[in-house]
């Protein structure tokens, strides 16, 4: 069974630009969560999607948004990028809410 | 908000030694998870705990879900060089679906 796939692995963007990150969950998993990992703040929850609906949202500004498609694949978007958005963005997939979460390798975003 | 206190922050191991780390919280969790993260990779799930008092093993790893549901520990027996990495505890509350609250991590390094 393939694991969680995140694309791209690395991204460099300029301040003010926007970016879209993609996550394909484990086959059969319907829940996808997103996390931001930085040296200063650690792993912080962004949002969770289940059956195309956002179930939970973390304390991030509205510039961070996401969506989930009918095939459970998910995307997250960050608009008007700031230097502080530089981080490793991780996607986790679960078969359903409140079950074990399996992470992808992450997308390393650098904002310059 | 919910916070997890993970200790120790870092430790040096000698091959063959047993290692112990723990997490405490001011909040009750339904699930405790332990992950290991290698540089440039996403966290890998090691052990999941679902019941207060539960003791679960995965090879040389043993973890327990505290009776009060506010703490958990992870033991690694007879450590080997590939145990080096960052270990994270994470708590999950059913009401919040798959939102995970993470500890700051324990960095395991090898004594030279």
Interface residues (C-beta under 8 A of the other chain):
Chain A: X4 X6 X31 X33 X35 X42 X43 X44 X45 X48 X50 X55 X56 X58 X59 X90 X92 X94 X97 X98 X99 X100 X101 X102 X103 X104 X105 X106 X108
Chain B: X1 X30 X31 X33 X35 X40 X41 X42 X43 X44 X45 X48 X88 X90 X92 X94 X96 X97 X98 X99 X100 X101 X102 X103 X104 X105
